[in-house]
Amino acid sequence: MRYIYLHGFASSPKSQKVQYLKDSVAKRNVTLEVPDLNREGFEQLTLTRQLTQVSQLIGGDRAVLIGSSFGGLTAAYLGDRLKNQIAHLILLAPAFGFPQRWRDNLSADKQEQWQTTGQMMVYHHGEGQECPLNYSFWEDAQGYDWTQISNTVPTQIFHGVHDETVPIDYSRQYAKGRPWVELTELDSDHRLSDRPSLTQISAALLHTIPS
């Protein structure tokens, strides 16, 4: 079994959360793989490219996927694409509501400018600076509808009740009517980087490792 962590949008494999989880599973002699989803350039990022990259990484293996925010959304879609290979999903504040929330959060002028120029500057937390993002990111997103994700892979969602980036109501909506999905609501924000949250997430991940 492989254990793969998918970082969030405009993030990197070097976050505090990643290191905590890597250290946790290392005690059980398990390696947590953390691919760089910016590898082919953040500027050309699309959800389709991210799905393809991770699918190729998994190959024909079985895997447990842990995904944060946009990485969590990616993991949920991979549960559909690779339903016979994904043993378990652990989603951390998954970016359900995408791309609708993007449209709602961008002014009409900014969206028109993005389309006209072909690029928009976005703050990249992993780089610590603003980076360009191509309009193809938005165009590609129109082909996806998170409400239609239909996999029945055992899924645990951890979401902070104080999350202002991806409101917890999206995860509540996703879990409703999907008995294979367990939602844990945490006293935290979008980052889920506080120790109580990390402890619960780590315990869930360790639980997927055969003793």
N, C-alpha and C positions, 0 to 999 in steps of 0.2 A: 504494500500500500504506500502511495506517495502522499505527502502532505504539502499543499501548495497555498501560499498566501498571495492574494491579489490586492495591491495597494490602491488607494483612491485616486481620483482625478487630480491632476496637478500635484501629485505627491511623489514619493520615491520609496525604495526598499529600505531606507535607513531610519525610519521613524522609531520613536521610543516604544510604541506598541509592538512593532515587529520584533525588536530586540527582546522584549519581555517574553513574547510567545516562543521565540527561537530558544531562549534559555530554558523555558519551561519544558519543552519537548525534548531538548538535548539530554535532560536528566533521565529520560526513558529511552535513550539511544536512538532517537528519531531526528532526522534532519528536516527542518521546515524550509522548503524552497520558496524563494521570493524573487520571481522574475521582475526585471525592470520593464514596465509596460510603456516607458518612454523611449525604449531602445532604438526604435526606428524614427525617432524625432517627435517631440510633443506637437510640433507645428502641424504634422500630418495625422494626428490622432483621430481615429474614429472607433465607434463601438465595434464595428465589423472587424477592423484590424485587430483589436484587442481580443475578440473572440477567436479569431484565426490563430493568433500568436499562442494563446493558452492551449487551444486544441492541439496544435502541433507539439507543444511542450509535453502534454500528457501522452500523446501517441496512442498506443493500445493498452496503456496501463490503467489500473484502478486508482482512484484518488479521492482524498478528502479535500474540499476546497474551503478556504477561509477568505472571505472577501470584505473589504472595507469600503463603504460608500459606493462609488462608481465601480470599484472592484467587486463589491457585493452584488450589484446589479448584473455585472458580467458573469459572476458565478451562478446566479439564478438562471440566466439564459443558457449557460453551459449545462445545467441540469437537464434542459430540454435537448440540447444538441448531442450530449454524451450520456444520456440517461442510464445506459447499461454499464457505464464506467465510473460514474460519480457515486461514491458510497454514502457521503454525508456532506451537507452544506452548513457552514456557520457564517451567517451574514451579520456584519457589524454596521448598523445604521445604513442599510442598503439604499441606494439612490432610486427608490421607486418614485414614480411621478415624473421621471425623465422620459422624453424631452419636454413635456408640457410645462414643468416648472421653469425651464430655461426661457421658454417663450414668455411666460408671465412675468419673469423677473427682468427682462430686457425691455427697455423703452422701444417704441416703434422706430424712433430716430436711430437708436444704436443698432437695432437689427437691420435696418435699411443700409446703414453705413457698413456693417459687417458684410452684407451681401454685395454691396457695390465695390468695396475695396478687396474683398476676398479674405480679409484677416481681421482679427480682433485681439487686442492685448489682454492677457489673462494673468493674474498673479499666480505664479507657480511656487508652491510652498517648498517643494524639494529643491528648487534652484535658488529660492530666496529673492526672486525678482520677477518682473513682468515678462511674459513670453508670448509670441504670436501664436494664434490658433486659427487654422484655416476654416473657411465657411463650410467646407466639406464635412466637418464634424457635425454641423447642424443638419445638412442635407441627408447624410447617412442615417441620422437618428430618426428621421421620419418613417423609416421602414420597420420600426420596433414599437411594440405596444406592451408595456410591462404587465397590464391586466390580463394578457393572454398567455402568460407563462403557465405551462401546464404540467411541468414535471411533478412527480410524487416522491422525489428524493427526500429522505428524512432531513428536516431543516430546522436549525435553531437560529433565531434572530435575537440579537441584543441591540436595543435602541434606547437612547437617552430621552427622558421625558422633557428635557430642557433643550433639545436639539432644534436650533433655528435654521439650520442649513437644509435638512430633510426632516420635516415635521413627522413626529411619531405616528400620526394618523395614517400615513401611507403604509407603514408596517402593520398597523392594526387592520387596515383594509385587506392587505395581502394575506394575513393569517386567518381572517374570517372565512369560514367555509373550506379551509384546507387543514384537515385534521392532522396531517403529517408535519405541520409547521407549529413550532413552539416559540412563542414570543415572550422574551424576558424584558420587562421595562425597568430601566436603571435610572437612578438619581444622578444623571450625568448629561453632558452635552454631546455634540456631534463627534468630538474626538474620542470619547470613551477611553481617555488615557489616565484617569484617576485609578488609584490602587484597588478600591473595591470592585470597580468594573473589570479591570484587567484580571483580577483574581477569579471572577465568575467566568469570564471568557476562557481563561486558561484551563479551568476545571472542565469546561465543556469540551475543549479540544483534547485534553488528556483522556477523557472518557471514550473518545473514538479510537484510542490506541489499544490494541489487544494486550492484555496483561500476560 
